Amino acid sequence: MSPERQTGNPVREIVSSPRVRRVVVKLGSGTVTDPGGGLRLSTIRALAAQLSNALAADSVSFVVVTSGAIAAGREKLGMTERPRTVSLKQAAAAVGQTSLMRAYERAFEKHGRHVAQLLLTHDDFERRERYVNARNTLFALLARGIVPIVNENDTVATEEIRLEGGGGGANDHLATLVTQMIGADLLILLTDSDGLFTKDPHRHPDARRIPVVENLDDESIRAAVGRRVSAEGTGGMASKLRSARVLSASGIPVVIASGLTRRSVLDVLAGKDRGTLILPRKAGKIRSRKMWIAYALHVHGTIVVDDGALKVLLEGGKSLLPAGVTGARGRFRPGDAVSIADRRGRVFARGIARWSSEQVDRGKGKRSAEVRALLGAETPAEVVHRDDLTILPPSGTPESRKGAAPR
């Protein structure tokens, strides 16, 4: 137990050890790289010192999700501006990845710690076998006291994940997926700001830090989010709150704090008032497979349901039957991931379809006997089985926009 832990702060205690045993720490490009290009080595060294301290004192294990490969590659290639084409981004990432890992390796070695590199693409999360293999690899590394350093595999997936990440913040989304993958107790998003503020602190001197957020859908919170994007980064505070919203609904707290200080991680784990703590909205974590269905799979189409089916799915924990289906959008096959929307087009769930889009068009609104007569006796009774269905966070989230996939 860290001797610096504060007492009398029960809200902050939920993110302090010994309650927290497994932590994902994410560093964005604006934190790990210098404005003029190249890596900010002082930040990497400070992080290594903090994590090594916590590993030794409290037996907390860490996974680091980092940006910075493209920025590091820019410096090596002599680029004065961020590369704009996919091929140049991939070339910069390929060159910069070695510098990035060497910086982490040297920083942790000074504290007697080893690191491991994992480069992941969206396919590693979508394909269940690869997902489980990656998760088992992370668990094996953590069990041996090794710190995994995870990065998006920009050399093959730059454009793919950038587009799917909702217009920015790809590594914020990657950190969310890794947090869910390993069942972490906490995600710490390190940025160039001290947390979430009432206004953009870079532009408004009177901006006040928000210490704790209980409801991310509160209008005042949405109004406070600036969409400032750094010269190196592709996200902003909005992408971090998208990640926090997903994890909060999954029962996992998130802290947004400064990555430019030497103690932010240690202070968070000591229960101190640092950054912005986003409280979990759900008691207990959602099972890993449910999270995998909701947030790691490509959506191939949308199934629209009536109000009766909406109520049953939201309140009853039941399977989706054809009688409650009113239509389908897009083309999908059995085994594909689909969104489930109400009559107004609000997406409220994700699932793995047991029917194809053609079967849905033919069998929608029909009872079991009619379905068997029309589509054959071998047709599954459920369009989406409850074991393959996950309810998404309430309205007001990016995931519930019309036709949008939960990203």
C-alpha positions as CSV (number, residue, x, y, z in Angstrom):
1,M,0.0,0.0,0.0
2,S,1.4,3.4,-0.9
3,P,2.2,5.5,2.1
4,E,1.0,8.7,0.3
5,R,-2.6,7.6,0.0
6,Q,-5.0,10.2,1.3
7,T,-7.9,9.2,3.5
8,G,-11.4,10.7,3.8
9,N,-12.0,10.9,0.1
10,P,-14.4,8.0,-0.6
11,V,-15.1,9.0,-4.2
12,R,-11.4,8.9,-5.1
13,E,-10.8,5.7,-3.1
14,I,-12.5,3.7,-6.0
15,V,-9.4,4.3,-8.1
16,S,-6.8,3.8,-5.5
17,S,-5.0,0.6,-4.7
18,P,-5.7,-2.0,-3.2
19,R,-9.0,-1.8,-5.0
20,V,-7.3,-1.3,-8.3
21,R,-5.0,-4.1,-9.3
22,R,-4.9,-3.8,-13.1
23,V,-4.5,-0.4,-14.9
24,V,-4.3,0.7,-18.5
25,V,-2.4,4.0,-19.0
26,K,-2.8,5.7,-22.4
27,L,-0.5,8.5,-23.7
28,G,-1.6,10.6,-26.6
29,S,0.7,12.1,-29.3
30,G,0.4,15.5,-27.7
31,T,1.9,14.1,-24.5
32,V,4.6,11.7,-25.7
33,T,5.9,14.0,-28.6
34,D,7.4,17.4,-28.7
35,P,5.5,20.2,-30.6
36,G,8.5,20.5,-32.9
37,G,8.6,16.8,-33.6
38,G,10.3,13.8,-32.1
39,L,9.7,12.1,-28.8
40,R,9.3,13.8,-25.4
41,L,11.7,11.5,-23.6
42,S,11.2,13.2,-20.3
43,T,7.5,12.2,-20.3
44,I,8.4,8.5,-21.1
45,R,11.1,8.5,-18.4
46,A,8.7,10.0,-15.8
47,L,6.0,7.4,-16.7
48,A,8.5,4.5,-16.4
49,A,9.6,5.8,-12.9
50,Q,6.0,6.1,-11.7
51,L,4.8,2.7,-13.0
52,S,7.9,1.0,-11.7
53,N,7.3,2.6,-8.3
54,A,3.7,1.4,-8.2
55,L,4.7,-2.1,-9.4
56,A,7.1,-2.5,-6.6
57,A,5.0,-0.9,-3.8
58,D,1.5,-2.0,-4.5
59,S,1.7,-5.0,-6.9
60,V,-0.4,-3.1,-9.4
61,S,0.1,-4.3,-13.0
62,F,0.0,-1.9,-16.0
63,V,-0.5,-1.9,-19.7
64,V,0.6,1.2,-21.6
65,V,-1.2,2.2,-24.8
66,T,1.0,4.8,-26.6
67,S,0.9,7.0,-29.6
68,G,4.1,8.6,-31.1
69,A,5.3,6.2,-33.8
70,I,4.4,8.5,-36.7
71,A,5.8,11.6,-34.9
72,A,9.1,9.8,-34.2
73,G,9.3,8.7,-37.8
74,R,8.7,12.2,-39.0
75,E,11.9,13.3,-37.3
76,K,13.9,10.5,-38.8
77,L,12.5,11.1,-42.3
78,G,13.1,14.8,-42.1
79,M,9.4,15.7,-42.5
80,T,8.4,19.2,-41.4
81,E,4.7,18.4,-41.4
82,R,2.5,15.5,-40.4
83,P,2.3,13.1,-43.4
84,R,-1.1,13.3,-45.1
85,T,-1.2,10.2,-47.3
86,V,-1.6,6.7,-46.0
87,S,1.7,5.4,-47.5
88,L,3.7,8.3,-45.9
89,K,1.9,7.7,-42.5
90,Q,2.8,4.0,-42.7
91,A,6.4,4.7,-43.7
92,A,6.8,7.2,-40.8
93,A,5.2,4.7,-38.4
94,A,7.5,1.9,-39.6
95,V,10.6,4.0,-39.1
96,G,9.4,5.6,-35.8
97,Q,8.2,2.5,-34.1
98,T,11.8,1.4,-33.4
99,S,12.6,4.7,-31.8
100,L,9.4,4.7,-29.7
101,M,10.1,1.2,-28.3
102,R,13.7,1.9,-27.7
103,A,12.7,4.9,-25.6
104,Y,10.3,2.9,-23.5
105,E,12.8,0.0,-23.2
106,R,15.6,2.2,-21.9
107,A,13.3,4.2,-19.6
108,F,12.0,1.0,-17.9
109,E,15.4,-0.8,-17.8
110,K,16.7,2.0,-15.5
111,H,14.2,0.7,-13.0
112,G,14.9,-3.0,-13.5
113,R,11.8,-3.5,-15.6
114,H,11.3,-5.2,-19.0
115,V,8.8,-4.1,-21.6
116,A,7.1,-6.0,-24.5
117,Q,5.7,-4.6,-27.7
118,L,2.2,-5.5,-29.0
119,L,1.1,-4.0,-32.3
120,L,-2.7,-4.5,-32.8
121,T,-5.2,-3.9,-35.6
122,H,-8.9,-4.0,-35.6
123,D,-8.9,-7.6,-36.9
124,D,-7.1,-8.6,-33.6
125,F,-10.2,-7.5,-31.8
126,E,-12.9,-8.6,-34.2
127,R,-11.8,-12.1,-34.8
128,R,-12.6,-14.0,-31.5
129,E,-9.6,-16.4,-31.8
130,R,-7.1,-13.6,-32.3
131,Y,-8.8,-11.6,-29.5
132,V,-8.4,-14.4,-27.0
133,N,-4.8,-15.0,-28.1
134,A,-3.9,-11.4,-27.7
135,R,-5.6,-11.3,-24.3
136,N,-3.8,-14.5,-23.1
137,T,-0.5,-12.9,-24.3
138,L,-1.2,-9.8,-22.2
139,F,-2.0,-11.9,-19.1
140,A,1.2,-14.0,-19.5
141,L,3.3,-10.8,-19.7
142,L,1.6,-9.2,-16.7
143,A,2.0,-12.4,-14.6
144,R,5.7,-12.1,-15.1
145,G,6.0,-8.4,-14.2
146,I,6.6,-7.2,-17.8
147,V,4.9,-4.0,-18.9
148,P,3.2,-4.4,-22.3
149,I,3.5,-1.4,-24.6
150,V,0.6,-1.4,-27.0
151,N,0.2,0.6,-30.2
152,E,-2.0,0.6,-33.2
153,N,-0.3,-1.2,-36.0
154,D,-0.1,2.0,-38.2
155,T,2.0,0.3,-40.8
156,V,-1.0,-1.7,-42.0
157,A,-4.0,-0.2,-40.4
158,T,-3.7,3.6,-40.2
159,E,-6.6,4.6,-42.4
160,E,-8.8,1.8,-41.3
161,I,-8.8,2.6,-37.6
162,R,-8.8,6.4,-38.2
163,L,-12.0,6.2,-40.1
164,E,-13.7,3.8,-37.7
165,G,-12.6,5.8,-34.6
166,G,-15.3,8.5,-35.3
167,G,-13.1,11.1,-37.0
168,G,-10.2,11.0,-34.5
169,G,-8.9,9.5,-31.3
170,A,-8.0,6.1,-32.6
171,N,-5.7,5.3,-29.7
172,D,-8.3,6.4,-27.2
173,H,-10.5,3.8,-28.8
174,L,-7.7,1.3,-28.8
175,A,-7.2,2.0,-25.0
176,T,-10.9,1.3,-24.4
177,L,-10.7,-2.0,-26.2
178,V,-7.5,-3.1,-24.4
179,T,-9.1,-2.1,-21.0
180,Q,-12.1,-4.3,-21.8
181,M,-9.9,-7.1,-23.2
182,I,-8.0,-7.6,-20.0
183,G,-10.8,-6.7,-17.5
184,A,-8.8,-3.7,-16.1
185,D,-10.0,-1.9,-13.0
186,L,-9.1,1.6,-14.3
187,L,-8.1,3.5,-17.4
188,I,-5.9,6.6,-17.0
189,L,-5.9,8.9,-20.1
190,L,-2.8,11.1,-19.9
191,T,-3.1,14.3,-21.9
192,D,-1.6,17.8,-22.1
193,S,-4.4,19.1,-19.9
194,D,-4.9,18.6,-16.1
195,G,-8.3,17.0,-16.8
196,L,-11.7,18.2,-18.0
197,F,-12.4,21.9,-17.6
198,T,-15.5,24.1,-17.7
199,K,-13.8,25.8,-20.7
200,D,-10.7,25.2,-22.8
201,P,-8.0,26.1,-20.3
202,H,-5.6,26.9,-23.2
203,R,-7.9,29.8,-24.2
204,H,-9.7,30.8,-21.1
205,P,-7.7,31.6,-17.9
206,D,-10.8,31.4,-15.8
207,A,-11.5,27.8,-16.8
208,R,-12.0,25.5,-13.7
209,R,-11.1,21.9,-13.5
210,I,-14.0,19.4,-13.0
211,P,-12.7,17.0,-10.3
212,V,-15.5,14.3,-10.6
213,V,-18.1,13.6,-13.3
214,E,-21.1,11.4,-12.4
215,N,-23.1,11.8,-15.6
216,L,-21.3,12.3,-18.9
217,D,-24.7,13.0,-20.6
218,D,-25.1,16.1,-18.5
219,E,-25.6,19.1,-20.7
220,S,-22.9,21.1,-18.8
221,I,-20.4,18.4,-19.4
222,R,-21.1,18.3,-23.1
223,A,-20.9,22.1,-23.3
224,A,-17.5,22.0,-21.6
225,V,-15.9,19.7,-24.1
226,G,-13.7,21.5,-26.6
227,R,-12.8,19.8,-29.9
228,R,-9.2,21.2,-29.9
229,V,-6.9,18.9,-31.7
230,S,-3.1,19.1,-31.2
231,A,-0.7,19.4,-34.1
232,E,0.4,15.8,-33.5
233,G,-2.8,14.2,-32.2
234,T,-5.9,13.1,-34.1
235,G,-8.3,13.3,-31.1
236,G,-9.2,15.7,-28.3
237,M,-11.2,15.8,-25.2
238,A,-14.3,14.6,-27.1
239,S,-12.7,11.3,-28.1
240,K,-11.5,10.8,-24.5
241,L,-15.1,11.3,-23.2
242,R,-16.4,8.8,-25.8
243,S,-14.0,6.2,-24.4
244,A,-14.9,7.2,-20.8
245,R,-18.6,6.8,-21.7
246,V,-18.2,3.3,-23.0
247,L,-16.2,2.2,-19.9
248,S,-18.4,4.0,-17.4
249,A,-21.4,2.1,-18.8
250,S,-19.3,-1.1,-18.5
251,G,-18.6,-0.5,-14.8
252,I,-15.0,0.8,-15.2
253,P,-13.8,4.2,-13.9
254,V,-11.7,6.5,-16.0
255,V,-9.3,9.3,-15.0
256,I,-8.2,12.0,-17.4
257,A,-5.0,13.6,-16.1
258,S,-1.9,15.4,-17.1
259,G,0.8,13.4,-18.7
260,L,3.3,16.2,-18.4
261,T,3.8,15.9,-14.6
262,R,6.0,13.4,-12.8
263,R,3.4,12.2,-10.3
264,S,0.0,12.1,-11.9
265,V,-0.3,8.3,-12.1
266,L,1.0,7.8,-8.5
267,D,-1.2,10.5,-7.2
268,V,-4.3,9.0,-8.9
269,L,-3.5,5.6,-7.4
270,A,-3.0,7.3,-4.0
271,G,-6.6,8.6,-4.1
272,K,-5.5,12.2,-4.5
273,D,-7.5,14.9,-6.3
274,R,-5.8,14.8,-9.6
275,G,-7.3,15.2,-13.0
276,T,-11.0,14.4,-13.6
277,L,-12.5,11.1,-12.3
278,I,-15.4,9.8,-14.4
279,L,-17.4,7.5,-12.2
280,P,-18.8,4.2,-13.4
281,R,-22.5,4.2,-14.0
282,K,-22.9,0.5,-13.6
283,A,-22.1,-1.6,-10.5
284,G,-19.8,-4.4,-11.6
285,K,-18.2,-5.0,-14.9
286,I,-20.0,-6.4,-18.0
287,R,-18.6,-9.7,-19.2
288,S,-15.8,-9.6,-21.6
289,R,-17.7,-11.3,-24.4
290,K,-20.6,-8.9,-24.1
291,M,-18.1,-6.0,-24.5
292,W,-16.4,-7.7,-27.4
293,I,-19.8,-7.9,-29.2
294,A,-20.7,-4.3,-28.4
295,Y,-17.5,-2.5,-29.2
296,A,-15.0,-4.7,-31.1
297,L,-16.9,-5.9,-34.1
298,H,-17.7,-4.3,-37.4
299,V,-21.4,-3.6,-37.9
300,H,-22.8,-5.1,-41.2
301,G,-26.3,-3.8,-40.9
302,T,-29.2,-2.7,-38.7
303,I,-32.3,-4.5,-37.5
304,V,-35.2,-2.3,-36.7
305,V,-37.7,-3.4,-34.0
306,D,-41.1,-2.2,-32.7
307,D,-41.8,-0.7,-29.3
308,G,-42.8,-4.0,-27.8
309,A,-39.6,-5.6,-28.7
310,L,-37.7,-2.6,-27.6
311,K,-39.3,-2.9,-24.1
312,V,-38.6,-6.6,-23.9
313,L,-35.0,-6.3,-24.9
314,L,-34.3,-3.3,-22.6
315,E,-36.2,-4.6,-19.5
316,G,-36.6,-8.3,-19.9
317,G,-33.2,-9.6,-21.0
318,K,-34.9,-11.6,-23.7
319,S,-33.8,-12.7,-27.2
320,L,-35.0,-10.8,-30.3
321,L,-37.7,-12.8,-32.0
322,P,-39.0,-12.1,-35.6
323,A,-42.4,-11.0,-34.3
324,G,-40.9,-7.8,-33.0
325,V,-38.8,-7.0,-36.1
326,T,-40.1,-4.4,-38.5
327,G,-37.2,-4.3,-41.0
328,A,-33.5,-4.4,-41.8
329,R,-31.0,-2.0,-43.3
330,G,-27.8,-3.1,-45.0
331,R,-26.8,-6.6,-46.0
332,F,-25.6,-9.2,-43.5
333,R,-25.3,-12.9,-43.0
334,P,-25.8,-15.2,-40.0
335,G,-22.8,-14.6,-37.7
336,D,-22.4,-10.9,-38.6
337,A,-22.5,-8.2,-36.1
338,V,-25.6,-5.9,-36.4
339,S,-27.0,-2.8,-34.7
340,I,-30.5,-3.0,-33.3
341,A,-32.5,0.2,-33.5
342,D,-36.0,1.4,-32.5
343,R,-38.6,2.8,-34.9
344,R,-37.0,6.3,-34.6
345,G,-33.7,4.9,-35.8
346,R,-32.0,5.1,-32.3
347,V,-29.4,2.4,-32.0
348,F,-29.8,0.8,-28.5
349,A,-28.1,-2.6,-28.8
350,R,-25.5,-4.6,-30.7
351,G,-25.7,-8.3,-31.4
352,I,-24.6,-11.2,-33.6
353,A,-27.3,-12.1,-36.1
354,R,-28.6,-15.6,-36.5
355,W,-30.6,-14.6,-39.5
356,S,-29.4,-13.0,-42.8
357,S,-30.8,-9.7,-43.9
358,E,-32.8,-11.5,-46.6
359,Q,-34.4,-13.8,-43.9
360,V,-35.2,-10.7,-41.8
361,D,-37.0,-9.1,-44.8
362,R,-39.1,-12.2,-45.4
363,G,-39.8,-13.2,-41.8
364,K,-40.2,-9.9,-40.1
365,G,-43.3,-9.6,-37.9
366,K,-44.2,-13.3,-38.2
367,R,-44.7,-15.9,-35.5
368,S,-42.7,-19.0,-35.1
369,A,-45.1,-21.3,-37.0
370,E,-45.2,-18.9,-39.9
371,V,-41.4,-18.6,-39.9
372,R,-40.9,-22.3,-40.1
373,A,-43.4,-22.6,-43.0
374,L,-41.9,-19.7,-44.9
375,L,-38.1,-20.1,-44.2
376,G,-37.8,-23.8,-43.2
377,A,-37.7,-25.7,-40.0
378,E,-33.9,-25.3,-39.6
379,T,-34.3,-21.5,-39.3
380,P,-33.3,-20.4,-35.7
381,A,-36.2,-19.2,-33.6
382,E,-34.2,-16.1,-32.5
383,V,-33.1,-13.4,-34.9
384,V,-30.5,-12.4,-32.2
385,H,-30.1,-14.7,-29.2
386,R,-29.8,-12.9,-25.8
387,D,-26.4,-14.5,-25.2
388,D,-25.2,-12.7,-28.3
389,L,-26.8,-9.3,-27.5
390,T,-25.5,-6.3,-25.6
391,I,-27.5,-3.2,-24.6
392,L,-25.6,0.0,-25.2
393,P,-25.4,3.1,-23.0
394,P,-28.5,5.3,-22.8
395,S,-29.4,8.0,-25.4
396,G,-27.2,11.0,-25.7
397,T,-24.1,8.9,-26.5
398,P,-22.4,8.8,-29.9
399,E,-23.4,5.1,-30.1
400,S,-27.1,5.9,-30.2
401,R,-27.0,8.1,-33.2
402,K,-29.1,7.0,-36.1
403,G,-27.4,4.3,-38.1
404,A,-24.2,4.7,-36.2
405,A,-22.1,1.8,-34.9
406,P,-20.8,2.0,-31.3
407,R,-17.4,3.3,-31.7
